[in-house]
Amino acid sequence: MVATTVPSFPGFPLGVTAGTYDQTFNLLDIGTYNPAFIASAFDPTHDVLGAEAALINGIENAETYLNI
C-alpha cells in the first residue's frame, strides 16, 4: 500500500536518472497521503492523525520503505 501521494511526489522530476530533490512534507497535511491509504485498514481512524501514526509506526518498526 502506498502511503504517500501518487503517482509521484510534488515537483519530483520524472524520467531522469540523476539529480537532487529537496522537499519537506507536513505529515499532518491530508494532501501528503494517498487517499486509499487513509481509507485502508492501515489507518484505523481513517483521518490524517491515524495516517501519520501508521506511517511513523511503520518506519519505527522497519515495516516501510521509500521507493524512488
mmCIF file as Biopython writes it, N, C-alpha, C and O atoms, coordinates in Angstrom:
data_model
#
loop_
_atom_site.group_PDB
_atom_site.id
_atom_site.type_symbol
_atom_site.label_atom_id
_atom_site.label_alt_id
_atom_site.label_comp_id
_atom_site.label_asym_id
_atom_site.label_entity_id
_atom_site.label_seq_id
_atom_site.pdbx_PDB_ins_code
_atom_site.Cartn_x
_atom_site.Cartn_y
_atom_site.Cartn_z
_atom_site.occupancy
_atom_site.B_iso_or_equiv
_atom_site.auth_seq_id
_atom_site.auth_asym_id
_atom_site.pdbx_PDB_model_num
ATOM 1   N N  . MET A ? 1  ? 0.850   -1.169 0.000   1.0 0.0 1  A 1 
ATOM 2   C CA . MET A ? 1  ? 0.000   0.000  0.000   1.0 0.0 1  A 1 
ATOM 3   C C  . MET A ? 1  ? 0.896   1.232  0.000   1.0 0.0 1  A 1 
ATOM 4   O O  . MET A ? 1  ? 1.794   1.353  0.833   1.0 0.0 1  A 1 
ATOM 5   N N  . VAL A ? 2  ? 0.658   2.112  -0.900  1.0 0.0 2  A 1 
ATOM 6   C CA . VAL A ? 2  ? 1.408   3.365  -0.980  1.0 0.0 2  A 1 
ATOM 7   C C  . VAL A ? 2  ? 0.766   4.371  -0.029  1.0 0.0 2  A 1 
ATOM 8   O O  . VAL A ? 2  ? -0.407  4.712  -0.179  1.0 0.0 2  A 1 
ATOM 9   N N  . ALA A ? 3  ? 1.533   4.842  0.942   1.0 0.0 3  A 1 
ATOM 10  C CA . ALA A ? 3  ? 1.007   5.773  1.939   1.0 0.0 3  A 1 
ATOM 11  C C  . ALA A ? 3  ? 1.021   7.217  1.450   1.0 0.0 3  A 1 
ATOM 12  O O  . ALA A ? 3  ? 0.154   8.010  1.819   1.0 0.0 3  A 1 
ATOM 13  N N  . THR A ? 4  ? 1.992   7.554  0.631   1.0 0.0 4  A 1 
ATOM 14  C CA . THR A ? 4  ? 2.168   8.956  0.230   1.0 0.0 4  A 1 
ATOM 15  C C  . THR A ? 4  ? 1.469   9.246  -1.093  1.0 0.0 4  A 1 
ATOM 16  O O  . THR A ? 4  ? 0.860   8.363  -1.697  1.0 0.0 4  A 1 
ATOM 17  N N  . THR A ? 5  ? 1.564   10.474 -1.523  1.0 0.0 5  A 1 
ATOM 18  C CA . THR A ? 5  ? 0.898   10.897 -2.752  1.0 0.0 5  A 1 
ATOM 19  C C  . THR A ? 5  ? 1.297   10.018 -3.928  1.0 0.0 5  A 1 
ATOM 20  O O  . THR A ? 5  ? 2.426   9.536  -4.010  1.0 0.0 5  A 1 
ATOM 21  N N  . VAL A ? 6  ? 0.365   9.823  -4.821  1.0 0.0 6  A 1 
ATOM 22  C CA . VAL A ? 6  ? 0.618   9.026  -6.020  1.0 0.0 6  A 1 
ATOM 23  C C  . VAL A ? 6  ? 0.251   9.842  -7.250  1.0 0.0 6  A 1 
ATOM 24  O O  . VAL A ? 6  ? -0.662  10.661 -7.150  1.0 0.0 6  A 1 
ATOM 25  N N  . PRO A ? 7  ? 0.871   9.687  -8.362  1.0 0.0 7  A 1 
ATOM 26  C CA . PRO A ? 7  ? 1.878   8.669  -8.658  1.0 0.0 7  A 1 
ATOM 27  C C  . PRO A ? 7  ? 3.293   9.068  -8.262  1.0 0.0 7  A 1 
ATOM 28  O O  . PRO A ? 7  ? 4.193   8.228  -8.281  1.0 0.0 7  A 1 
ATOM 29  N N  . SER A ? 8  ? 3.511   10.340 -7.900  1.0 0.0 8  A 1 
ATOM 30  C CA . SER A ? 8  ? 4.855   10.771 -7.502  1.0 0.0 8  A 1 
ATOM 31  C C  . SER A ? 8  ? 4.741   11.932 -6.523  1.0 0.0 8  A 1 
ATOM 32  O O  . SER A ? 8  ? 3.662   12.486 -6.313  1.0 0.0 8  A 1 
ATOM 33  N N  . PHE A ? 9  ? 5.860   12.283 -5.937  1.0 0.0 9  A 1 
ATOM 34  C CA . PHE A ? 9  ? 5.891   13.423 -5.025  1.0 0.0 9  A 1 
ATOM 35  C C  . PHE A ? 9  ? 5.762   14.728 -5.802  1.0 0.0 9  A 1 
ATOM 36  O O  . PHE A ? 9  ? 6.188   14.803 -6.954  1.0 0.0 9  A 1 
ATOM 37  N N  . PRO A ? 10 ? 5.181   15.754 -5.190  1.0 0.0 10 A 1 
ATOM 38  C CA . PRO A ? 10 ? 5.051   17.049 -5.882  1.0 0.0 10 A 1 
ATOM 39  C C  . PRO A ? 10 ? 6.414   17.593 -6.312  1.0 0.0 10 A 1 
ATOM 40  O O  . PRO A ? 10 ? 7.350   17.660 -5.514  1.0 0.0 10 A 1 
ATOM 41  N N  . GLY A ? 11 ? 6.509   17.975 -7.568  1.0 0.0 11 A 1 
ATOM 42  C CA . GLY A ? 11 ? 7.741   18.557 -8.082  1.0 0.0 11 A 1 
ATOM 43  C C  . GLY A ? 11 ? 8.859   17.573 -8.346  1.0 0.0 11 A 1 
ATOM 44  O O  . GLY A ? 11 ? 9.958   17.978 -8.722  1.0 0.0 11 A 1 
ATOM 45  N N  . PHE A ? 12 ? 8.601   16.274 -8.155  1.0 0.0 12 A 1 
ATOM 46  C CA . PHE A ? 12 ? 9.647   15.276 -8.382  1.0 0.0 12 A 1 
ATOM 47  C C  . PHE A ? 12 ? 9.874   15.125 -9.879  1.0 0.0 12 A 1 
ATOM 48  O O  . PHE A ? 12 ? 8.920   14.925 -10.631 1.0 0.0 12 A 1 
ATOM 49  N N  . PRO A ? 13 ? 11.131  15.220 -10.321 1.0 0.0 13 A 1 
ATOM 50  C CA . PRO A ? 13 ? 11.402  15.115 -11.757 1.0 0.0 13 A 1 
ATOM 51  C C  . PRO A ? 13 ? 11.246  13.673 -12.239 1.0 0.0 13 A 1 
ATOM 52  O O  . PRO A ? 13 ? 11.919  12.770 -11.743 1.0 0.0 13 A 1 
ATOM 53  N N  . LEU A ? 14 ? 10.372  13.469 -13.190 1.0 0.0 14 A 1 
ATOM 54  C CA . LEU A ? 14 ? 10.142  12.127 -13.732 1.0 0.0 14 A 1 
ATOM 55  C C  . LEU A ? 14 ? 11.002  11.897 -14.963 1.0 0.0 14 A 1 
ATOM 56  O O  . LEU A ? 14 ? 11.289  12.830 -15.713 1.0 0.0 14 A 1 
ATOM 57  N N  . GLY A ? 15 ? 11.406  10.666 -15.165 1.0 0.0 15 A 1 
ATOM 58  C CA . GLY A ? 15 ? 12.148  10.301 -16.358 1.0 0.0 15 A 1 
ATOM 59  C C  . GLY A ? 15 ? 13.610  10.687 -16.341 1.0 0.0 15 A 1 
ATOM 60  O O  . GLY A ? 15 ? 14.255  10.685 -17.389 1.0 0.0 15 A 1 
ATOM 61  N N  . VAL A ? 16 ? 14.149  11.015 -15.189 1.0 0.0 16 A 1 
ATOM 62  C CA . VAL A ? 16 ? 15.566  11.360 -15.102 1.0 0.0 16 A 1 
ATOM 63  C C  . VAL A ? 16 ? 16.316  10.234 -14.401 1.0 0.0 16 A 1 
ATOM 64  O O  . VAL A ? 16 ? 15.712  9.428  -13.693 1.0 0.0 16 A 1 
ATOM 65  N N  . THR A ? 17 ? 17.621  10.177 -14.596 1.0 0.0 17 A 1 
ATOM 66  C CA . THR A ? 17 ? 18.424  9.124  -13.972 1.0 0.0 17 A 1 
ATOM 67  C C  . THR A ? 17 ? 19.355  9.651  -12.899 1.0 0.0 17 A 1 
ATOM 68  O O  . THR A ? 17 ? 20.012  8.868  -12.213 1.0 0.0 17 A 1 
ATOM 69  N N  . ALA A ? 18 ? 19.423  10.965 -12.742 1.0 0.0 18 A 1 
ATOM 70  C CA . ALA A ? 18 ? 20.273  11.548 -11.703 1.0 0.0 18 A 1 
ATOM 71  C C  . ALA A ? 18 ? 19.747  12.944 -11.392 1.0 0.0 18 A 1 
ATOM 72  O O  . ALA A ? 18 ? 19.094  13.577 -12.221 1.0 0.0 18 A 1 
ATOM 73  N N  . GLY A ? 19 ? 20.043  13.407 -10.190 1.0 0.0 19 A 1 
ATOM 74  C CA . GLY A ? 19 ? 19.619  14.747 -9.807  1.0 0.0 19 A 1 
ATOM 75  C C  . GLY A ? 19 ? 19.391  14.837 -8.315  1.0 0.0 19 A 1 
ATOM 76  O O  . GLY A ? 19 ? 19.728  13.919 -7.568  1.0 0.0 19 A 1 
ATOM 77  N N  . THR A ? 20 ? 18.824  15.932 -7.889  1.0 0.0 20 A 1 
ATOM 78  C CA . THR A ? 20 ? 18.521  16.118 -6.473  1.0 0.0 20 A 1 
ATOM 79  C C  . THR A ? 20 ? 17.058  16.513 -6.319  1.0 0.0 20 A 1 
ATOM 80  O O  . THR A ? 20 ? 16.442  17.067 -7.229  1.0 0.0 20 A 1 
ATOM 81  N N  . TYR A ? 21 ? 16.527  16.215 -5.149  1.0 0.0 21 A 1 
ATOM 82  C CA . TYR A ? 21 ? 15.142  16.555 -4.816  1.0 0.0 21 A 1 
ATOM 83  C C  . TYR A ? 21 ? 15.124  16.918 -3.346  1.0 0.0 21 A 1 
ATOM 84  O O  . TYR A ? 21 ? 15.549  16.124 -2.506  1.0 0.0 21 A 1 
ATOM 85  N N  . ASP A ? 22 ? 14.646  18.090 -3.028  1.0 0.0 22 A 1 
ATOM 86  C CA . ASP A ? 22 ? 14.599  18.562 -1.643  1.0 0.0 22 A 1 
ATOM 87  C C  . ASP A ? 22 ? 13.190  19.058 -1.362  1.0 0.0 22 A 1 
ATOM 88  O O  . ASP A ? 22 ? 12.751  20.058 -1.930  1.0 0.0 22 A 1 
ATOM 89  N N  . GLN A ? 23 ? 12.487  18.360 -0.490  1.0 0.0 23 A 1 
ATOM 90  C CA . GLN A ? 23 ? 11.101  18.708 -0.190  1.0 0.0 23 A 1 
ATOM 91  C C  . GLN A ? 23 ? 10.805  18.357 1.263   1.0 0.0 23 A 1 
ATOM 92  O O  . GLN A ? 23 ? 11.192  17.286 1.730   1.0 0.0 23 A 1 
ATOM 93  N N  . THR A ? 24 ? 10.139  19.226 1.967   1.0 0.0 24 A 1 
ATOM 94  C CA . THR A ? 24 ? 9.685   18.943 3.328   1.0 0.0 24 A 1 
ATOM 95  C C  . THR A ? 24 ? 8.203   18.594 3.268   1.0 0.0 24 A 1 
ATOM 96  O O  . THR A ? 24 ? 7.412   19.335 2.687   1.0 0.0 24 A 1 
ATOM 97  N N  . PHE A ? 25 ? 7.833   17.482 3.859   1.0 0.0 25 A 1 
ATOM 98  C CA . PHE A ? 25 ? 6.443   17.041 3.867   1.0 0.0 25 A 1 
ATOM 99  C C  . PHE A ? 25 ? 5.844   17.229 5.255   1.0 0.0 25 A 1 
ATOM 100 O O  . PHE A ? 25 ? 6.434   16.824 6.256   1.0 0.0 25 A 1 
ATOM 101 N N  . ASN A ? 26 ? 4.680   17.839 5.304   1.0 0.0 26 A 1 
ATOM 102 C CA . ASN A ? 26 ? 3.944   18.014 6.549   1.0 0.0 26 A 1 
ATOM 103 C C  . ASN A ? 26 ? 3.101   16.761 6.758   1.0 0.0 26 A 1 
ATOM 104 O O  . ASN A ? 26 ? 2.153   16.520 6.011   1.0 0.0 26 A 1 
ATOM 105 N N  . LEU A ? 27 ? 3.440   15.968 7.761   1.0 0.0 27 A 1 
ATOM 106 C CA . LEU A ? 27 ? 2.733   14.716 7.993   1.0 0.0 27 A 1 
ATOM 107 C C  . LEU A ? 27 ? 1.328   14.921 8.536   1.0 0.0 27 A 1 
ATOM 108 O O  . LEU A ? 27 ? 0.568   13.960 8.660   1.0 0.0 27 A 1 
ATOM 109 N N  . LEU A ? 28 ? 0.969   16.165 8.863   1.0 0.0 28 A 1 
ATOM 110 C CA . LEU A ? 28 ? -0.394  16.461 9.308   1.0 0.0 28 A 1 
ATOM 111 C C  . LEU A ? 28 ? -1.236  17.098 8.202   1.0 0.0 28 A 1 
ATOM 112 O O  . LEU A ? 28 ? -2.350  17.556 8.459   1.0 0.0 28 A 1 
ATOM 113 N N  . ASP A ? 29 ? -0.711  17.130 6.973   1.0 0.0 29 A 1 
ATOM 114 C CA . ASP A ? 29 ? -1.440  17.654 5.817   1.0 0.0 29 A 1 
ATOM 115 C C  . ASP A ? 29 ? -2.061  16.479 5.069   1.0 0.0 29 A 1 
ATOM 116 O O  . ASP A ? 29 ? -1.347  15.582 4.619   1.0 0.0 29 A 1 
ATOM 117 N N  . ILE A ? 30 ? -3.358  16.479 4.936   1.0 0.0 30 A 1 
ATOM 118 C CA . ILE A ? 30 ? -4.061  15.377 4.277   1.0 0.0 30 A 1 
ATOM 119 C C  . ILE A ? 30 ? -3.551  15.145 2.855   1.0 0.0 30 A 1 
ATOM 120 O O  . ILE A ? 30 ? -3.604  14.022 2.353   1.0 0.0 30 A 1 
ATOM 121 N N  . GLY A ? 31 ? -3.056  16.205 2.203   1.0 0.0 31 A 1 
ATOM 122 C CA . GLY A ? 31 ? -2.542  16.094 0.846   1.0 0.0 31 A 1 
ATOM 123 C C  . GLY A ? 31 ? -1.248  15.315 0.737   1.0 0.0 31 A 1 
ATOM 124 O O  . GLY A ? 31 ? -0.833  14.961 -0.367  1.0 0.0 31 A 1 
ATOM 125 N N  . THR A ? 32 ? -0.604  15.041 1.856   1.0 0.0 32 A 1 
ATOM 126 C CA . THR A ? 32 ? 0.637   14.268 1.867   1.0 0.0 32 A 1 
ATOM 127 C C  . THR A ? 32 ? 0.371   12.784 1.620   1.0 0.0 32 A 1 
ATOM 128 O O  . THR A ? 32 ? 1.268   12.052 1.201   1.0 0.0 32 A 1 
ATOM 129 N N  . TYR A ? 33 ? -0.851  12.343 1.878   1.0 0.0 33 A 1 
ATOM 130 C CA . TYR A ? 33 ? -1.171  10.917 1.866   1.0 0.0 33 A 1 
ATOM 131 C C  . TYR A ? 33 ? -2.010  10.503 0.665   1.0 0.0 33 A 1 
ATOM 132 O O  . TYR A ? 33 ? -2.755  11.298 0.092   1.0 0.0 33 A 1 
ATOM 133 N N  . ASN A ? 34 ? -1.864  9.254  0.311   1.0 0.0 34 A 1 
ATOM 134 C CA . ASN A ? 34 ? -2.693  8.611  -0.693  1.0 0.0 34 A 1 
ATOM 135 C C  . ASN A ? 34 ? -4.079  8.398  -0.069  1.0 0.0 34 A 1 
ATOM 136 O O  . ASN A ? 34 ? -4.165  7.794  1.000   1.0 0.0 34 A 1 
ATOM 137 N N  . PRO A ? 35 ? -5.154  8.866  -0.689  1.0 0.0 35 A 1 
ATOM 138 C CA . PRO A ? 35 ? -6.491  8.659  -0.117  1.0 0.0 35 A 1 
ATOM 139 C C  . PRO A ? 35 ? -6.808  7.186  0.151   1.0 0.0 35 A 1 
ATOM 140 O O  . PRO A ? 35 ? -7.530  6.873  1.098   1.0 0.0 35 A 1 
ATOM 141 N N  . ALA A ? 36 ? -6.280  6.289  -0.664  1.0 0.0 36 A 1 
ATOM 142 C CA . ALA A ? 36 ? -6.503  4.859  -0.446  1.0 0.0 36 A 1 
ATOM 143 C C  . ALA A ? 36 ? -5.853  4.387  0.850   1.0 0.0 36 A 1 
ATOM 144 O O  . ALA A ? 36 ? -6.377  3.489  1.509   1.0 0.0 36 A 1 
ATOM 145 N N  . PHE A ? 37 ? -4.719  4.979  1.226   1.0 0.0 37 A 1 
ATOM 146 C CA . PHE A ? 37 ? -4.055  4.629  2.487   1.0 0.0 37 A 1 
ATOM 147 C C  . PHE A ? 37 ? -4.918  5.057  3.669   1.0 0.0 37 A 1 
ATOM 148 O O  . PHE A ? 37 ? -5.080  4.299  4.625   1.0 0.0 37 A 1 
ATOM 149 N N  . ILE A ? 38 ? -5.465  6.252  3.611   1.0 0.0 38 A 1 
ATOM 150 C CA . ILE A ? 38 ? -6.308  6.748  4.701   1.0 0.0 38 A 1 
ATOM 151 C C  . ILE A ? 38 ? -7.571  5.902  4.832   1.0 0.0 38 A 1 
ATOM 152 O O  . ILE A ? 38 ? -8.061  5.698  5.943   1.0 0.0 38 A 1 
ATOM 153 N N  . ALA A ? 39 ? -8.098  5.414  3.728   1.0 0.0 39 A 1 
ATOM 154 C CA . ALA A ? 39 ? -9.311  4.596  3.752   1.0 0.0 39 A 1 
ATOM 155 C C  . ALA A ? 39 ? -9.037  3.139  4.124   1.0 0.0 39 A 1 
ATOM 156 O O  . ALA A ? 39 ? -9.973  2.377  4.364   1.0 0.0 39 A 1 
ATOM 157 N N  . SER A ? 40 ? -7.774  2.748  4.173   1.0 0.0 40 A 1 
ATOM 158 C CA . SER A ? 40 ? -7.418  1.343  4.391   1.0 0.0 40 A 1 
ATOM 159 C C  . SER A ? 40 ? -7.368  0.976  5.870   1.0 0.0 40 A 1 
ATOM 160 O O  . SER A ? 40 ? -7.498  1.824  6.752   1.0 0.0 40 A 1 
ATOM 161 N N  . ALA A ? 41 ? -7.176  -0.313 6.107   1.0 0.0 41 A 1 
ATOM 162 C CA . ALA A ? 41 ? -7.033  -0.821 7.474   1.0 0.0 41 A 1 
ATOM 163 C C  . ALA A ? 41 ? -5.722  -0.388 8.116   1.0 0.0 41 A 1 
ATOM 164 O O  . ALA A ? 41 ? -5.582  -0.481 9.335   1.0 0.0 41 A 1 
ATOM 165 N N  . PHE A ? 42 ? -4.759  0.083  7.327   1.0 0.0 42 A 1 
ATOM 166 C CA . PHE A ? 42 ? -3.508  0.585  7.895   1.0 0.0 42 A 1 
ATOM 167 C C  . PHE A ? 42 ? -3.765  1.822  8.753   1.0 0.0 42 A 1 
ATOM 168 O O  . PHE A ? 42 ? -3.017  2.095  9.692   1.0 0.0 42 A 1 
ATOM 169 N N  . ASP A ? 43 ? -4.811  2.562  8.435   1.0 0.0 43 A 1 
ATOM 170 C CA . ASP A ? 43 ? -5.189  3.774  9.175   1.0 0.0 43 A 1 
ATOM 171 C C  . ASP A ? 43 ? -6.563  3.533  9.789   1.0 0.0 43 A 1 
ATOM 172 O O  . ASP A ? 43 ? -7.577  3.885  9.186   1.0 0.0 43 A 1 
ATOM 173 N N  . PRO A ? 44 ? -6.610  2.935  10.988  1.0 0.0 44 A 1 
ATOM 174 C CA . PRO A ? 44 ? -7.906  2.571  11.573  1.0 0.0 44 A 1 
ATOM 175 C C  . PRO A ? 44 ? -8.817  3.759  11.877  1.0 0.0 44 A 1 
ATOM 176 O O  . PRO A ? 44 ? -10.030 3.582  11.985  1.0 0.0 44 A 1 
ATOM 177 N N  . THR A ? 45 ? -8.263  4.960  12.016  1.0 0.0 45 A 1 
ATOM 178 C CA . THR A ? 45 ? -9.103  6.130  12.294  1.0 0.0 45 A 1 
ATOM 179 C C  . THR A ? 45 ? -9.582  6.795  11.012  1.0 0.0 45 A 1 
ATOM 180 O O  . THR A ? 45 ? -10.505 7.609  11.040  1.0 0.0 45 A 1 
ATOM 181 N N  . HIS A ? 46 ? -8.962  6.453  9.892   1.0 0.0 46 A 1 
ATOM 182 C CA . HIS A ? 46 ? -9.310  6.998  8.574   1.0 0.0 46 A 1 
ATOM 183 C C  . HIS A ? 46 ? -9.265  8.520  8.538   1.0 0.0 46 A 1 
ATOM 184 O O  . HIS A ? 46 ? -10.111 9.168  7.922   1.0 0.0 46 A 1 
ATOM 185 N N  . ASP A ? 47 ? -8.262  9.077  9.209   1.0 0.0 47 A 1 
ATOM 186 C CA . ASP A ? 47 ? -8.035  10.522 9.161   1.0 0.0 47 A 1 
ATOM 187 C C  . ASP A ? 47 ? -6.535  10.779 9.150   1.0 0.0 47 A 1 
ATOM 188 O O  . ASP A ? 47 ? -5.734  9.847  9.225   1.0 0.0 47 A 1 
ATOM 189 N N  . VAL A ? 48 ? -6.162  12.049 9.056   1.0 0.0 48 A 1 
ATOM 190 C CA . VAL A ? 48 ? -4.746  12.392 8.911   1.0 0.0 48 A 1 
ATOM 191 C C  . VAL A ? 48 ? -3.937  12.016 10.155  1.0 0.0 48 A 1 
ATOM 192 O O  . VAL A ? 48 ? -2.770  11.645 10.028  1.0 0.0 48 A 1 
ATOM 193 N N  . LEU A ? 49 ? -4.517  12.100 11.339  1.0 0.0 49 A 1 
ATOM 194 C CA . LEU A ? 49 ? -3.773  11.721 12.547  1.0 0.0 49 A 1 
ATOM 195 C C  . LEU A ? 49 ? -3.468  10.226 12.554  1.0 0.0 49 A 1 
ATOM 196 O O  . LEU A ? 49 ? -2.379  9.815  12.954  1.0 0.0 49 A 1 
ATOM 197 N N  . GLY A ? 50 ? -4.415  9.421  12.117  1.0 0.0 50 A 1 
ATOM 198 C CA . GLY A ? 50 ? -4.183  7.987  12.021  1.0 0.0 50 A 1 
ATOM 199 C C  . GLY A ? 50 ? -3.175  7.643  10.944  1.0 0.0 50 A 1 
ATOM 200 O O  . GLY A ? 50 ? -2.366  6.730  11.109  1.0 0.0 50 A 1 
ATOM 201 N N  . ALA A ? 51 ? -3.222  8.379  9.832   1.0 0.0 51 A 1 
ATOM 202 C CA . ALA A ? 51 ? -2.261  8.150  8.749   1.0 0.0 51 A 1 
ATOM 203 C C  . ALA A ? 51 ? -0.851  8.464  9.222   1.0 0.0 51 A 1 
ATOM 204 O O  . ALA A ? 51 ? 0.084   7.708  8.957   1.0 0.0 51 A 1 
ATOM 205 N N  . GLU A ? 52 ? -0.701  9.585  9.924   1.0 0.0 52 A 1 
ATOM 206 C CA . GLU A ? 52 ? 0.615   9.948  10.458  1.0 0.0 52 A 1 
ATOM 207 C C  . GLU A ? 52 ? 1.112   8.865  11.414  1.0 0.0 52 A 1 
ATOM 208 O O  . GLU A ? 52 ? 2.260   8.433  11.318  1.0 0.0 52 A 1 
ATOM 209 N N  . ALA A ? 53 ? 0.258   8.429  12.329  1.0 0.0 53 A 1 
ATOM 210 C CA . ALA A ? 53 ? 0.649   7.409  13.305  1.0 0.0 53 A 1 
ATOM 211 C C  . ALA A ? 53 ? 1.020   6.100  12.612  1.0 0.0 53 A 1 
ATOM 212 O O  . ALA A ? 53 ? 2.003   5.458  12.981  1.0 0.0 53 A 1 
ATOM 213 N N  . ALA A ? 54 ? 0.239   5.704  11.611  1.0 0.0 54 A 1 
ATOM 214 C CA . ALA A ? 54 ? 0.519   4.455  10.899  1.0 0.0 54 A 1 
ATOM 215 C C  . ALA A ? 54 ? 1.838   4.529  10.140  1.0 0.0 54 A 1 
ATOM 216 O O  . ALA A ? 54 ? 2.614   3.573  10.143  1.0 0.0 54 A 1 
ATOM 217 N N  . LEU A ? 55 ? 2.093   5.660  9.490   1.0 0.0 55 A 1 
ATOM 218 C CA . LEU A ? 55 ? 3.347   5.816  8.743   1.0 0.0 55 A 1 
ATOM 219 C C  . LEU A ? 55 ? 4.550   5.815  9.680   1.0 0.0 55 A 1 
ATOM 220 O O  . LEU A ? 55 ? 5.538   5.129  9.415   1.0 0.0 55 A 1 
ATOM 221 N N  . ILE A ? 56 ? 4.479   6.569  10.763  1.0 0.0 56 A 1 
ATOM 222 C CA . ILE A ? 56 ? 5.590   6.618  11.722  1.0 0.0 56 A 1 
ATOM 223 C C  . ILE A ? 56 ? 5.796   5.256  12.370  1.0 0.0 56 A 1 
ATOM 224 O O  . ILE A ? 56 ? 6.935   4.826  12.552  1.0 0.0 56 A 1 
ATOM 225 N N  . ASN A ? 57 ? 4.715   4.577  12.719  1.0 0.0 57 A 1 
ATOM 226 C CA . ASN A ? 57 ? 4.826   3.244  13.306  1.0 0.0 57 A 1 
ATOM 227 C C  . ASN A ? 57 ? 5.520   2.288  12.334  1.0 0.0 57 A 1 
ATOM 228 O O  . ASN A ? 57 ? 6.370   1.495  12.740  1.0 0.0 57 A 1 
ATOM 229 N N  . GLY A ? 58 ? 5.162   2.361  11.071  1.0 0.0 58 A 1 
ATOM 230 C CA . GLY A ? 58 ? 5.810   1.518  10.070  1.0 0.0 58 A 1 
ATOM 231 C C  . GLY A ? 58 ? 7.288   1.812  9.933   1.0 0.0 58 A 1 
ATOM 232 O O  . GLY A ? 58 ? 8.096   0.894  9.793   1.0 0.0 58 A 1 
ATOM 233 N N  . ILE A ? 59 ? 7.650   3.095  9.973   1.0 0.0 59 A 1 
ATOM 234 C CA . ILE A ? 59 ? 9.064   3.479  9.891   1.0 0.0 59 A 1 
ATOM 235 C C  . ILE A ? 59 ? 9.823   2.971  11.111  1.0 0.0 59 A 1 
ATOM 236 O O  . ILE A ? 59 ? 10.895  2.381  10.977  1.0 0.0 59 A 1 
ATOM 237 N N  . GLU A ? 60 ? 9.270   3.198  12.300  1.0 0.0 60 A 1 
ATOM 238 C CA . GLU A ? 60 ? 9.948   2.799  13.540  1.0 0.0 60 A 1 
ATOM 239 C C  . GLU A ? 60 ? 10.105  1.291  13.661  1.0 0.0 60 A 1 
ATOM 240 O O  . GLU A ? 60 ? 11.033  0.818  14.318  1.0 0.0 60 A 1 
ATOM 241 N N  . ASN A ? 61 ? 9.215   0.531  13.038  1.0 0.0 61 A 1 
ATOM 242 C CA . ASN A ? 61 ? 9.272   -0.923 13.128  1.0 0.0 61 A 1 
ATOM 243 C C  . ASN A ? 61 ? 9.843   -1.574 11.869  1.0 0.0 61 A 1 
ATOM 244 O O  . ASN A ? 61 ? 9.673   -2.773 11.648  1.0 0.0 61 A 1 
ATOM 245 N N  . ALA A ? 62 ? 10.521  -0.771 11.047  1.0 0.0 62 A 1 
ATOM 246 C CA . ALA A ? 62 ? 11.161  -1.257 9.814   1.0 0.0 62 A 1 
ATOM 247 C C  . ALA A ? 62 ? 10.178  -2.028 8.937   1.0 0.0 62 A 1 
ATOM 248 O O  . ALA A ? 62 ? 10.532  -3.045 8.341   1.0 0.0 62 A 1 
ATOM 249 N N  . GLU A ? 63 ? 8.940   -1.537 8.862   1.0 0.0 63 A 1 
ATOM 250 C CA . GLU A ? 63 ? 7.910   -2.174 8.051   1.0 0.0 63 A 1 
ATOM 251 C C  . GLU A ? 63 ? 7.538   -1.344 6.828   1.0 0.0 63 A 1 
ATOM 252 O O  . GLU A ? 63 ? 6.537   -1.623 6.167   1.0 0.0 63 A 1 
ATOM 253 N N  . THR A ? 64 ? 8.332   -0.338 6.528   1.0 0.0 64 A 1 
ATOM 254 C CA . THR A ? 64 ? 8.045   0.514  5.379   1.0 0.0 64 A 1 
ATOM 255 C C  . THR A ? 64 ? 9.351   0.911  4.712   1.0 0.0 64 A 1 
ATOM 256 O O  . THR A ? 64 ? 10.427  0.747  5.288   1.0 0.0 64 A 1 
ATOM 257 N N  . TYR A ? 65 ? 9.256   1.426  3.516   1.0 0.0 65 A 1 
ATOM 258 C CA . TYR A ? 65 ? 10.438  1.874  2.787   1.0 0.0 65 A 1 
ATOM 259 C C  . TYR A ? 65 ? 10.043  3.018  1.872   1.0 0.0 65 A 1 
ATOM 260 O O  . TYR A ? 65 ? 8.861   3.252  1.621   1.0 0.0 65 A 1 
ATOM 261 N N  . LEU A ? 66 ? 11.032  3.718  1.383   1.0 0.0 66 A 1 
ATOM 262 C CA . LEU A ? 66 ? 10.827  4.807  0.441   1.0 0.0 66 A 1 
ATOM 263 C C  . LEU A ? 66 ? 11.297  4.342  -0.925  1.0 0.0 66 A 1 
ATOM 264 O O  . LEU A ? 66 ? 12.471  4.025  -1.115  1.0 0.0 66 A 1 
ATOM 265 N N  . ASN A ? 67 ? 10.392  4.305  -1.852  1.0 0.0 67 A 1 
ATOM 266 C CA . ASN A ? 67 ? 10.700  3.872  -3.211  1.0 0.0 67 A 1 
ATOM 267 C C  . ASN A ? 67 ? 10.797  5.099  -4.099  1.0 0.0 67 A 1 
ATOM 268 O O  . ASN A ? 67 ? 9.823   5.833  -4.264  1.0 0.0 67 A 1 
ATOM 269 N N  . ILE A ? 68 ? 11.962  5.317  -4.665  1.0 0.0 68 A 1 
ATOM 270 C CA . ILE A ? 68 ? 12.165  6.478  -5.536  1.0 0.0 68 A 1 
ATOM 271 C C  . ILE A ? 68 ? 12.235  6.005  -6.969  1.0 0.0 68 A 1 
ATOM 272 O O  . ILE A ? 68 ? 12.403  6.816  -7.880  1.0 0.0 68 A 1 
#
